[in-house]
Amino acid sequence: LLVSVGSWLMFPRSYIHFGVLHGMAVMLVLTRLTAPWGRWLWPAGAVALALPHLAQWALTEPLAAWAPWFNGKGLNWLGLVARKPFTEDYVPVFPWLGVMWWGLASGQWLLRHHSSVLQRPLGAALRPLAVLGRWSLSYYMLHQPVMIGGLMAVGWMLGR
């Protein structure tokens, strides 16, 4: 909600109504609920990846009359659209849920068949990545204000 309100203040015509954080919140709940699907996560992921392409074709050809419904803000968060919405950030459920399902299926497979790989200590080169992984939401929330602030400071110093 804060992302949507903040982006509306900065970009009133193209504010973020369903971006990375919105998508992650919805998709994490969905992956948690579907984790027991086990090996069915692989084909479900493939379907999720294909759905937006099928929808784009269908909404421009045989089901073009339905396009306004799916392209509107009420349903475009699904990703089954004929055209990308005008927004600063757009991460719809489909196809990205498919990527998350494949990641979940890969992790489950690794735990079942090669769990010792996950128990090894990390090498020194990978430790910074582990820190970013543990603090990924904090990093994500801070990177844009820091970058925008830095660019504004550079612009101010250059007199632009």
Secondary structure by P-SEA (a helix, b strand, c coil): caaaaaaaaacccccccccaaaaaaaaaaaaaaacccccaaaaaaaaaaaaaaaaaaaaacccccccccccccccccccccccccccccccccaaaaaaaaaaaaaaaaaaacccccccccccccaaaaaaaaaaaaaaaacaaaaaaaaaaaaaaaacc
